Amino acid sequence: MKEGCRHRSPGDDTCSTCGDFDVIRELILLIRSRYALICLDTVEEDRAESLLKHLADSMNLPFFTWTLGRGLQRADVGKPVYATADPKQALDHIELSEFPAIYHFQGLGALLDDALLGAKLAQAARRFTKIEGALVLTGTEVKIPEAVKPHTAYLKLPPPARRDYAQLLEGIYRDLSKKREIKVEMSKQEMNRLLNDLSGLTLLEAGKILTKAMIEDGRLSHEDLKLVIEAKKRIVEREGLLEYFPVEERMADVADLAQLKAWLAKRKNIIDEPERATRMGLSFPKGILLLGVPGSGKSLCAKSVAMEWTLPLLKMDPSNLYNKYIGETEKNFKRAMDMAETMSPVVLWIDEIEKVLAAGDQEDGGVSLRVLGMFLSWLQDRRGDVFVVATSNDVQRLPPELLRKGRFDEIFFVDLPDQEARAAIFRIHLKRRGHDPERFALPRLAAASEGFSGAEIEQAVVAALYTAFAGDRPLSNEILLEECGHTNPLSRTRAEYIRSLRKWATGRTVSAQ
Protein backbone atom coordinates (compact mmCIF):
# COMPACT_ATOMS: atom_id res chain seq x y z
CA MET A 1 0.00 0.00 0.00
CA LYS A 2 1.30 3.46 -0.93
CA GLU A 3 2.07 6.07 1.69
CA GLY A 4 -0.56 8.68 2.45
CA CYS A 5 -3.89 7.03 3.21
CA ARG A 6 -4.81 4.20 5.56
CA HIS A 7 -8.30 3.79 4.15
CA ARG A 8 -7.44 2.41 0.74
CA SER A 9 -7.86 -1.19 -0.15
CA PRO A 10 -4.59 -2.98 -1.07
CA GLY A 11 -3.75 -2.52 -4.74
CA ASP A 12 -6.27 0.31 -5.18
CA ASP A 13 -5.06 3.74 -6.30
CA THR A 14 -8.22 5.48 -5.10
CA CYS A 15 -9.24 5.73 -1.48
CA SER A 16 -12.72 4.29 -1.13
CA THR A 17 -13.33 6.37 2.00
CA CYS A 18 -11.86 9.80 1.31
CA GLY A 19 -11.93 10.21 -2.45
CA ASP A 20 -9.03 10.96 -4.71
CA PHE A 21 -5.76 9.63 -3.30
CA ASP A 22 -3.75 11.89 -5.61
CA VAL A 23 -4.99 14.98 -3.74
CA ILE A 24 -3.89 13.52 -0.39
CA ARG A 25 -0.51 12.63 -1.86
CA GLU A 26 -0.05 16.14 -3.31
CA LEU A 27 -0.94 17.76 0.01
CA ILE A 28 1.55 15.56 1.89
CA LEU A 29 4.25 16.52 -0.61
CA LEU A 30 3.50 20.23 -0.18
CA ILE A 31 3.53 20.03 3.62
CA ARG A 32 6.80 18.10 3.69
CA SER A 33 8.25 20.66 1.29
CA ARG A 34 7.56 23.20 4.05
CA TYR A 35 4.78 25.14 2.37
CA ALA A 36 3.32 26.82 5.42
CA LEU A 37 0.07 27.99 3.82
CA ILE A 38 -2.01 26.00 1.34
CA CYS A 39 -4.94 27.49 -0.58
CA LEU A 40 -7.33 24.71 -1.54
CA ASP A 41 -9.64 26.09 -4.23
CA THR A 42 -13.08 24.52 -3.82
CA VAL A 43 -16.74 25.27 -3.15
CA GLU A 44 -17.16 21.95 -1.33
CA GLU A 45 -16.21 22.89 2.22
CA ASP A 46 -17.59 19.68 3.74
CA ARG A 47 -15.73 17.50 1.26
CA ALA A 48 -12.53 19.49 1.84
CA GLU A 49 -12.83 19.08 5.62
CA SER A 50 -13.32 15.33 5.30
CA LEU A 51 -10.30 15.06 3.01
CA LEU A 52 -8.13 17.15 5.36
CA LYS A 53 -9.14 14.97 8.31
CA HIS A 54 -7.87 11.93 6.42
CA LEU A 55 -4.73 13.87 5.50
CA ALA A 56 -4.02 14.63 9.17
CA ASP A 57 -4.71 11.00 10.08
CA SER A 58 -2.31 9.83 7.37
CA MET A 59 0.46 12.07 8.73
CA ASN A 60 -0.32 11.39 12.42
CA LEU A 61 -0.98 15.09 13.04
CA PRO A 62 -3.69 16.79 15.14
CA PHE A 63 -6.44 18.41 13.06
CA PHE A 64 -8.13 21.71 13.86
CA THR A 65 -10.92 23.55 12.07
CA TRP A 66 -11.85 27.21 12.29
CA THR A 67 -15.11 28.92 11.32
CA LEU A 68 -16.23 32.45 12.09
CA GLY A 69 -19.13 31.33 14.26
CA ARG A 70 -17.45 28.49 16.13
CA GLY A 71 -13.80 29.48 16.37
CA LEU A 72 -10.89 27.05 16.54
CA GLN A 73 -11.73 23.47 17.48
CA ARG A 74 -9.71 20.26 17.56
CA ALA A 75 -11.40 17.39 15.73
CA ASP A 76 -11.26 14.96 18.68
CA VAL A 77 -12.21 17.52 21.35
CA GLY A 78 -15.79 18.63 22.01
CA LYS A 79 -15.32 22.31 22.86
CA PRO A 80 -13.68 25.07 20.77
CA VAL A 81 -10.60 26.89 22.03
CA TYR A 82 -11.68 29.83 24.19
CA ALA A 83 -12.04 33.27 22.49
CA THR A 84 -10.89 32.09 19.04
CA ALA A 85 -14.02 33.05 17.08
CA ASP A 86 -12.05 36.22 16.32
CA PRO A 87 -9.63 35.11 13.54
CA LYS A 88 -6.83 37.29 14.95
CA GLN A 89 -7.10 35.53 18.30
CA ALA A 90 -7.15 32.15 16.57
CA LEU A 91 -3.97 32.97 14.62
CA ASP A 92 -2.30 34.26 17.80
CA HIS A 93 -3.13 30.93 19.46
CA ILE A 94 -1.60 29.00 16.54
CA GLU A 95 1.55 31.13 16.58
CA LEU A 96 2.09 30.36 20.28
CA SER A 97 1.39 26.63 19.94
CA GLU A 98 4.44 24.41 19.99
CA PHE A 99 3.27 21.19 18.30
CA PRO A 100 2.84 20.24 14.63
CA ALA A 101 -0.74 20.27 13.36
CA ILE A 102 -2.98 20.93 10.38
CA TYR A 103 -5.33 23.89 10.71
CA HIS A 104 -8.29 24.22 8.36
CA PHE A 105 -9.75 27.74 7.99
CA GLN A 106 -13.16 28.04 6.32
CA GLY A 107 -14.24 31.47 5.09
CA LEU A 108 -11.08 33.31 6.13
CA GLY A 109 -10.30 34.40 2.57
CA ALA A 110 -13.18 36.89 2.55
CA LEU A 111 -11.68 38.67 5.58
CA LEU A 112 -8.09 39.08 4.37
CA ASP A 113 -8.57 42.67 3.20
CA ASP A 114 -7.83 43.54 6.84
CA ALA A 115 -4.10 44.39 6.88
CA LEU A 116 -3.67 43.39 10.53
CA LEU A 117 -5.32 40.02 9.91
CA GLY A 118 -3.02 39.48 6.95
CA ALA A 119 0.01 40.20 9.11
CA LYS A 120 -1.25 37.77 11.77
CA LEU A 121 -1.72 35.09 9.09
CA ALA A 122 1.87 35.59 7.90
CA GLN A 123 3.23 35.32 11.46
CA ALA A 124 1.25 32.16 12.24
CA ALA A 125 2.18 30.52 8.92
CA ARG A 126 5.95 31.10 9.31
CA ARG A 127 6.20 28.64 12.19
CA PHE A 128 5.28 25.83 9.77
CA THR A 129 8.39 26.53 7.71
CA LYS A 130 10.30 24.86 10.55
CA ILE A 131 7.88 22.22 11.89
CA GLU A 132 5.51 19.78 10.17
CA GLY A 133 1.99 20.98 9.49
CA ALA A 134 0.26 23.79 7.64
CA LEU A 135 -2.54 26.32 7.56
CA VAL A 136 -5.07 25.33 4.90
CA LEU A 137 -7.50 27.95 3.59
CA THR A 138 -10.46 26.71 1.56
CA GLY A 139 -12.75 28.72 -0.71
CA THR A 140 -12.56 30.30 -4.15
CA GLU A 141 -10.33 33.14 -5.38
CA VAL A 142 -8.67 33.60 -1.96
CA LYS A 143 -6.38 36.65 -2.05
CA ILE A 144 -3.22 35.99 -0.03
CA PRO A 145 -1.22 38.85 1.57
CA GLU A 146 2.11 39.55 -0.17
CA ALA A 147 4.13 38.79 2.98
CA VAL A 148 3.12 35.13 3.02
CA LYS A 149 2.96 34.41 -0.75
CA PRO A 150 6.52 32.95 -0.88
CA HIS A 151 5.40 30.25 1.59
CA THR A 152 2.04 29.61 -0.12
CA ALA A 153 0.98 26.75 -2.41
CA TYR A 154 -2.19 26.71 -4.48
CA LEU A 155 -4.13 23.54 -5.21
CA LYS A 156 -7.49 23.11 -6.89
CA LEU A 157 -9.65 20.35 -5.46
CA PRO A 158 -10.80 18.36 -8.50
CA PRO A 159 -14.53 17.79 -8.85
CA PRO A 160 -15.90 14.47 -7.62
CA ALA A 161 -15.00 11.57 -9.89
CA ARG A 162 -17.45 9.10 -11.34
CA ARG A 163 -16.44 6.59 -8.67
CA ASP A 164 -17.27 9.12 -5.93
CA TYR A 165 -20.82 9.44 -7.24
CA ALA A 166 -21.14 5.65 -7.52
CA GLN A 167 -20.03 5.24 -3.89
CA LEU A 168 -22.38 8.02 -2.79
CA LEU A 169 -25.31 6.35 -4.58
CA GLU A 170 -24.45 2.98 -3.05
CA GLY A 171 -24.20 4.49 0.43
CA ILE A 172 -27.54 6.33 0.20
CA TYR A 173 -29.28 3.24 -1.17
CA ARG A 174 -27.81 1.10 1.62
CA ASP A 175 -28.88 3.54 4.36
CA LEU A 176 -32.41 4.08 3.01
CA SER A 177 -32.92 0.36 2.45
CA LYS A 178 -32.58 -0.20 6.19
CA LYS A 179 -35.74 1.85 6.75
CA ARG A 180 -37.88 0.90 3.72
CA GLU A 181 -37.77 -1.07 0.49
CA ILE A 182 -36.09 0.82 -2.37
CA LYS A 183 -36.54 -0.61 -5.86
CA VAL A 184 -33.86 0.10 -8.47
CA GLU A 185 -35.60 0.14 -11.86
CA MET A 186 -32.76 1.30 -14.08
CA SER A 187 -30.97 -0.56 -16.82
CA LYS A 188 -27.17 -0.61 -16.90
CA GLN A 189 -27.23 2.08 -19.60
CA GLU A 190 -29.60 4.29 -17.57
CA MET A 191 -27.42 3.88 -14.47
CA ASN A 192 -24.41 4.88 -16.55
CA ARG A 193 -26.29 7.95 -17.74
CA LEU A 194 -27.27 8.83 -14.16
CA LEU A 195 -23.63 8.80 -13.05
CA ASN A 196 -22.69 10.91 -16.10
CA ASP A 197 -25.45 13.41 -15.36
CA LEU A 198 -24.38 13.80 -11.72
CA SER A 199 -21.03 15.15 -12.91
CA GLY A 200 -20.76 18.86 -12.13
CA LEU A 201 -22.75 18.61 -8.90
CA THR A 202 -21.09 18.71 -5.52
CA LEU A 203 -21.41 15.54 -3.46
CA LEU A 204 -23.76 17.43 -1.15
CA GLU A 205 -26.00 18.49 -4.05
CA ALA A 206 -25.89 14.99 -5.59
CA GLY A 207 -26.70 13.42 -2.22
CA LYS A 208 -29.80 15.57 -1.76
CA ILE A 209 -31.09 14.79 -5.25
CA LEU A 210 -30.51 11.03 -4.96
CA THR A 211 -32.08 10.90 -1.50
CA LYS A 212 -35.14 12.83 -2.68
CA ALA A 213 -35.48 10.59 -5.74
CA MET A 214 -35.51 7.41 -3.65
CA ILE A 215 -37.67 8.47 -0.72
CA GLU A 216 -40.40 10.14 -2.83
CA ASP A 217 -41.72 6.90 -4.29
CA GLY A 218 -39.37 4.18 -3.01
CA ARG A 219 -37.83 3.80 -6.47
CA LEU A 220 -34.84 4.84 -8.51
CA SER A 221 -36.06 4.90 -12.09
CA HIS A 222 -35.60 6.52 -15.47
CA GLU A 223 -37.91 9.37 -14.41
CA ASP A 224 -35.41 10.43 -11.74
CA LEU A 225 -32.91 11.48 -14.42
CA LYS A 226 -35.03 14.63 -14.85
CA LEU A 227 -34.25 15.72 -11.30
CA VAL A 228 -30.53 15.68 -12.04
CA ILE A 229 -30.97 17.55 -15.34
CA GLU A 230 -33.01 20.29 -13.66
CA ALA A 231 -30.38 20.70 -10.93
CA LYS A 232 -27.59 21.10 -13.50
CA LYS A 233 -29.68 23.56 -15.50
CA ARG A 234 -30.06 25.76 -12.41
CA ILE A 235 -26.29 25.74 -11.85
CA VAL A 236 -25.54 26.82 -15.44
CA GLU A 237 -28.21 29.54 -15.41
CA ARG A 238 -26.85 30.88 -12.12
CA GLU A 239 -23.45 31.53 -13.72
CA GLY A 240 -24.97 33.15 -16.82
CA LEU A 241 -22.05 32.34 -19.14
CA LEU A 242 -23.30 29.20 -20.84
CA GLU A 243 -26.80 28.19 -21.82
CA TYR A 244 -28.18 24.80 -20.86
CA PHE A 245 -29.84 24.12 -24.18
CA PRO A 246 -33.02 22.04 -24.33
CA VAL A 247 -32.46 19.07 -26.63
CA GLU A 248 -35.32 17.72 -28.71
CA GLU A 249 -33.82 16.69 -32.04
CA ARG A 250 -32.37 13.27 -32.81
CA MET A 251 -30.02 12.32 -35.62
CA ALA A 252 -33.02 10.77 -37.37
CA ASP A 253 -34.31 14.35 -37.77
CA VAL A 254 -31.16 15.27 -39.70
CA ALA A 255 -31.47 14.38 -43.38
CA ASP A 256 -28.45 12.99 -45.24
CA LEU A 257 -25.01 13.65 -43.67
CA ALA A 258 -24.31 9.91 -43.78
CA GLN A 259 -20.54 10.17 -43.20
CA LEU A 260 -20.95 12.47 -40.21
CA LYS A 261 -23.58 10.18 -38.69
CA ALA A 262 -21.37 7.13 -39.16
CA TRP A 263 -18.40 8.93 -37.56
CA LEU A 264 -20.48 9.90 -34.53
CA ALA A 265 -22.06 6.46 -34.20
CA LYS A 266 -18.62 4.82 -33.88
CA ARG A 267 -17.76 7.07 -30.95
CA LYS A 268 -21.06 6.72 -29.14
CA ASN A 269 -19.89 3.47 -27.53
CA ILE A 270 -17.21 5.41 -25.64
CA ILE A 271 -20.03 7.26 -23.86
CA ASP A 272 -21.97 4.08 -23.10
CA GLU A 273 -18.99 1.97 -22.01
CA PRO A 274 -16.25 4.31 -20.70
CA GLU A 275 -14.44 1.61 -18.70
CA ARG A 276 -14.12 -0.70 -21.71
CA ALA A 277 -12.95 2.23 -23.84
CA THR A 278 -10.24 3.04 -21.30
CA ARG A 279 -9.03 -0.57 -21.29
CA MET A 280 -8.85 -0.39 -25.07
CA GLY A 281 -6.67 2.71 -24.81
CA LEU A 282 -9.32 5.11 -26.16
CA SER A 283 -9.78 8.59 -24.73
CA PHE A 284 -12.85 10.79 -24.83
CA PRO A 285 -13.19 12.41 -28.30
CA LYS A 286 -12.21 16.10 -28.56
CA GLY A 287 -14.83 17.39 -30.96
CA ILE A 288 -15.64 18.39 -34.51
CA LEU A 289 -15.67 21.59 -36.55
CA LEU A 290 -18.58 21.89 -38.97
CA LEU A 291 -18.00 24.27 -41.88
CA GLY A 292 -20.53 24.94 -44.57
CA VAL A 293 -23.34 26.86 -46.13
CA PRO A 294 -25.66 28.78 -43.77
CA GLY A 295 -28.88 26.89 -43.11
CA SER A 296 -27.45 23.49 -44.03
CA GLY A 297 -28.12 21.90 -40.63
CA LYS A 298 -24.88 22.45 -38.73
CA SER A 299 -26.56 23.78 -35.59
CA LEU A 300 -29.15 21.01 -35.74
CA CYS A 301 -26.29 18.48 -35.75
CA ALA A 302 -24.89 19.94 -32.52
CA LYS A 303 -28.20 19.46 -30.74
CA SER A 304 -28.64 16.00 -32.20
CA VAL A 305 -25.20 14.79 -31.04
CA ALA A 306 -26.15 15.59 -27.44
CA MET A 307 -29.46 13.75 -27.77
CA GLU A 308 -27.94 10.68 -29.42
CA TRP A 309 -25.13 10.48 -26.87
CA THR A 310 -27.53 11.28 -23.97
CA LEU A 311 -25.19 14.01 -22.75
CA PRO A 312 -26.01 17.52 -21.50
CA LEU A 313 -25.68 20.26 -24.12
CA LEU A 314 -24.11 23.60 -23.20
CA LYS A 315 -24.16 26.47 -25.67
CA MET A 316 -21.62 29.29 -25.63
CA ASP A 317 -23.01 32.69 -26.61
CA PRO A 318 -20.28 35.27 -27.37
CA SER A 319 -22.50 38.10 -26.11
CA ASN A 320 -22.35 36.60 -22.61
CA LEU A 321 -18.54 36.51 -22.62
CA TYR A 322 -17.44 39.90 -23.89
CA ASN A 323 -17.15 42.68 -21.33
CA LYS A 324 -16.00 46.28 -21.76
CA TYR A 325 -13.74 46.15 -18.70
CA ILE A 326 -10.11 45.12 -19.16
CA GLY A 327 -9.48 41.48 -18.36
CA GLU A 328 -13.13 40.60 -17.68
CA THR A 329 -13.72 38.89 -21.04
CA GLU A 330 -10.75 36.58 -20.47
CA LYS A 331 -12.00 35.80 -16.94
CA ASN A 332 -15.47 35.04 -18.29
CA PHE A 333 -14.03 32.73 -20.94
CA LYS A 334 -11.96 30.85 -18.35
CA ARG A 335 -14.99 30.49 -16.06
CA ALA A 336 -17.06 29.16 -18.97
CA MET A 337 -14.42 26.56 -19.83
CA ASP A 338 -14.04 25.59 -16.16
CA MET A 339 -17.80 25.10 -15.94
CA ALA A 340 -17.82 22.92 -19.07
CA GLU A 341 -15.06 20.76 -17.56
CA THR A 342 -16.86 20.56 -14.21
CA MET A 343 -20.11 19.46 -15.90
CA SER A 344 -18.36 16.86 -18.07
CA PRO A 345 -19.07 14.56 -19.80
CA VAL A 346 -20.88 17.17 -21.87
CA VAL A 347 -21.32 18.48 -25.41
CA LEU A 348 -20.21 22.12 -25.77
CA TRP A 349 -21.80 23.85 -28.75
CA ILE A 350 -20.05 26.97 -30.05
CA ASP A 351 -22.25 28.35 -32.81
CA GLU A 352 -20.59 30.58 -35.43
CA ILE A 353 -17.21 30.27 -33.74
CA GLU A 354 -15.76 32.96 -36.01
CA LYS A 355 -17.67 35.52 -33.91
CA VAL A 356 -15.79 34.36 -30.80
CA LEU A 357 -12.34 33.97 -32.37
CA ALA A 358 -12.22 36.38 -35.29
CA ALA A 359 -8.79 36.27 -36.97
CA GLY A 360 -6.72 39.43 -36.99
CA ASP A 361 -9.26 41.52 -35.06
CA GLN A 362 -7.26 44.29 -33.35
CA GLU A 363 -10.15 46.72 -32.92
CA ASP A 364 -10.99 45.26 -29.51
CA GLY A 365 -7.53 45.91 -28.09
CA GLY A 366 -6.34 42.36 -28.68
CA VAL A 367 -9.07 40.70 -26.59
CA SER A 368 -10.02 38.32 -29.43
CA LEU A 369 -6.39 37.26 -29.85
CA ARG A 370 -6.01 36.60 -26.13
CA VAL A 371 -9.25 34.59 -26.05
CA LEU A 372 -8.01 32.65 -29.10
CA GLY A 373 -4.79 31.79 -27.27
CA MET A 374 -6.73 30.66 -24.21
CA PHE A 375 -9.08 28.56 -26.34
CA LEU A 376 -6.26 26.85 -28.23
CA SER A 377 -4.48 26.03 -24.96
CA TRP A 378 -7.70 24.69 -23.50
CA LEU A 379 -8.35 22.50 -26.54
CA GLN A 380 -4.90 20.99 -26.08
CA ASP A 381 -4.80 20.61 -22.30
CA ARG A 382 -8.41 20.29 -21.07
CA ARG A 383 -8.99 17.76 -18.36
CA GLY A 384 -12.74 17.14 -18.52
CA ASP A 385 -14.63 15.03 -21.06
CA VAL A 386 -15.95 17.90 -23.17
CA PHE A 387 -16.94 17.18 -26.78
CA VAL A 388 -16.83 20.46 -28.70
CA VAL A 389 -19.14 20.96 -31.67
CA ALA A 390 -18.11 24.23 -33.32
CA THR A 391 -19.93 25.56 -36.38
CA SER A 392 -18.81 28.21 -38.85
CA ASN A 393 -20.31 29.94 -41.88
CA ASP A 394 -17.30 32.12 -42.75
CA VAL A 395 -14.08 30.13 -42.93
CA GLN A 396 -12.10 33.20 -44.04
CA ARG A 397 -12.48 34.71 -40.56
CA LEU A 398 -11.22 31.62 -38.76
CA PRO A 399 -7.62 31.82 -37.50
CA PRO A 400 -5.30 29.26 -39.19
CA GLU A 401 -4.18 27.97 -35.78
CA LEU A 402 -7.71 26.68 -35.12
CA LEU A 403 -7.75 24.62 -38.31
CA ARG A 404 -4.48 22.82 -37.57
CA LYS A 405 -4.71 19.05 -37.21
CA GLY A 406 -5.14 17.98 -33.61
CA ARG A 407 -7.32 20.88 -32.48
CA PHE A 408 -10.42 18.89 -33.45
CA ASP A 409 -10.83 15.21 -34.20
CA GLU A 410 -12.21 16.06 -37.63
CA ILE A 411 -13.29 19.01 -39.78
CA PHE A 412 -16.47 18.31 -41.76
CA PHE A 413 -17.85 20.30 -44.68
CA VAL A 414 -21.66 20.45 -44.85
CA ASP A 415 -22.77 21.23 -48.40
CA LEU A 416 -26.25 21.96 -49.78
CA PRO A 417 -28.48 18.85 -49.79
CA ASP A 418 -28.81 16.79 -52.96
CA GLN A 419 -32.20 15.84 -54.42
CA GLU A 420 -32.66 12.74 -52.27
CA ALA A 421 -31.77 14.69 -49.13
CA ARG A 422 -34.16 17.52 -50.09
CA ALA A 423 -37.01 15.02 -50.38
CA ALA A 424 -36.12 13.69 -46.94
CA ILE A 425 -36.10 17.23 -45.50
CA PHE A 426 -39.57 17.90 -46.92
CA ARG A 427 -40.72 14.62 -45.36
CA ILE A 428 -39.31 15.59 -41.93
CA HIS A 429 -40.89 19.07 -41.85
CA LEU A 430 -44.27 17.97 -43.18
CA LYS A 431 -44.48 15.16 -40.64
CA ARG A 432 -43.31 17.44 -37.81
CA ARG A 433 -46.25 19.75 -38.54
CA GLY A 434 -48.85 16.99 -38.60
CA HIS A 435 -49.12 16.37 -42.34
CA ASP A 436 -48.80 12.91 -43.90
CA PRO A 437 -45.76 13.09 -46.24
CA GLU A 438 -47.22 10.30 -48.40
CA ARG A 439 -49.91 12.73 -49.61
CA PHE A 440 -47.29 14.87 -51.34
CA ALA A 441 -45.14 14.45 -54.46
CA LEU A 442 -41.81 14.57 -52.68
CA PRO A 443 -39.68 13.98 -55.84
CA ARG A 444 -41.38 16.97 -57.57
CA LEU A 445 -40.86 19.15 -54.48
CA ALA A 446 -37.20 18.09 -54.28
CA ALA A 447 -36.65 18.95 -57.95
CA ALA A 448 -38.34 22.33 -57.53
CA SER A 449 -36.11 23.19 -54.58
CA GLU A 450 -32.75 22.61 -56.24
CA GLY A 451 -30.06 24.75 -54.57
CA PHE A 452 -32.11 25.16 -51.37
CA SER A 453 -30.60 24.71 -47.96
CA GLY A 454 -32.44 22.75 -45.28
CA ALA A 455 -33.49 25.99 -43.57
CA GLU A 456 -34.86 27.37 -46.85
CA ILE A 457 -36.91 24.20 -47.43
CA GLU A 458 -38.34 24.51 -43.91
CA GLN A 459 -39.31 28.13 -44.54
CA ALA A 460 -40.96 27.16 -47.84
CA VAL A 461 -43.09 24.61 -45.96
CA VAL A 462 -43.98 27.19 -43.29
CA ALA A 463 -44.87 29.81 -45.93
CA ALA A 464 -47.06 27.27 -47.73
CA LEU A 465 -48.88 26.50 -44.49
CA TYR A 466 -49.60 30.21 -43.97
CA THR A 467 -50.90 30.48 -47.54
CA ALA A 468 -53.15 27.44 -47.10
CA PHE A 469 -54.40 28.68 -43.73
CA ALA A 470 -55.14 32.21 -45.03
CA GLY A 471 -57.11 30.78 -47.97
CA ASP A 472 -58.85 28.19 -45.78
CA ARG A 473 -57.52 25.43 -48.03
CA PRO A 474 -55.73 22.15 -47.32
CA LEU A 475 -51.99 22.12 -47.89
CA SER A 476 -51.24 20.82 -51.40
CA ASN A 477 -48.38 20.16 -53.79
CA GLU A 478 -49.40 23.24 -55.80
CA ILE A 479 -49.10 25.57 -52.81
CA LEU A 480 -45.72 24.08 -51.84
CA LEU A 481 -44.42 24.35 -55.43
CA GLU A 482 -45.66 27.93 -55.64
CA GLU A 483 -43.76 28.88 -52.47
CA CYS A 484 -40.61 27.17 -53.77
CA GLY A 485 -40.91 29.32 -56.88
CA HIS A 486 -41.12 32.47 -54.75
CA THR A 487 -37.99 31.58 -52.78
CA ASN A 488 -34.68 33.03 -53.93
CA PRO A 489 -32.14 30.73 -52.24
CA LEU A 490 -28.67 31.69 -51.05
CA SER A 491 -27.14 29.50 -53.77
CA ARG A 492 -28.35 32.13 -56.28
CA THR A 493 -27.94 35.35 -54.32
CA ARG A 494 -24.43 34.43 -53.12
CA ALA A 495 -23.28 31.95 -55.73
CA GLU A 496 -19.68 33.26 -55.70
CA TYR A 497 -19.45 32.83 -51.94
CA ILE A 498 -20.63 29.20 -52.09
CA ARG A 499 -18.23 28.39 -54.94
CA SER A 500 -15.28 29.80 -52.98
CA LEU A 501 -16.39 27.90 -49.88
CA ARG A 502 -16.50 24.62 -51.77
CA LYS A 503 -13.13 25.32 -53.36
CA TRP A 504 -11.55 25.98 -49.96
CA ALA A 505 -13.09 22.83 -48.45
CA THR A 506 -11.71 20.54 -51.18
CA GLY A 507 -8.73 18.68 -49.76
CA ARG A 508 -8.98 20.40 -46.37
CA THR A 509 -12.13 18.84 -44.95
CA VAL A 510 -14.15 15.63 -44.93
CA SER A 511 -17.56 15.66 -46.58
CA ALA A 512 -20.38 15.23 -44.06
CA GLN A 513 -22.67 13.87 -46.80
Secondary structure, DSSP 8 states (H G I E B T S, - for coil): --TT-SSS-TT-SSBTTTB-HHHHHHHHHHHHTT--EEEEE-S-HHHHHHHHHHHHHHTT--EEEEETTTEEEETT-SS--TT-SSHHHHHHHHHH--S-EEEEEES-GGGTTSHHHHHHHHHHHHGGGTSSEEEEEEESS----GGGGGGEEEEE-----HHHHHHHHHHHHHHHHTTS--EEE--HHHHHHHHHHHTTS-HHHHHHHHHHHHHHHSEEEGGGHHHHHHHHHHHHHHH-SEEE------GGGS-S-HHHHHHHHHHHHHHH-HHHHHHHT-----EEEEEE-TTSSHHHHHHHHHHHTT--EEEE-HHHH--SSTTHHHHHHHHHHHHHHHT-SEEEEETTGGGTS-TT--TTTTHHHHHHHHHHHHHHH--S-EEEEEEES-GGGS-GGGGSTTSSSEEEEE----HHHHHHHHHHHHHHTT--GGGS-HHHHHHHTTT--HHHHHHHHHHHHHHHHHTT----HHHHHHHHHH---HHHHTHHHHHHHHHHHTTTSEE--
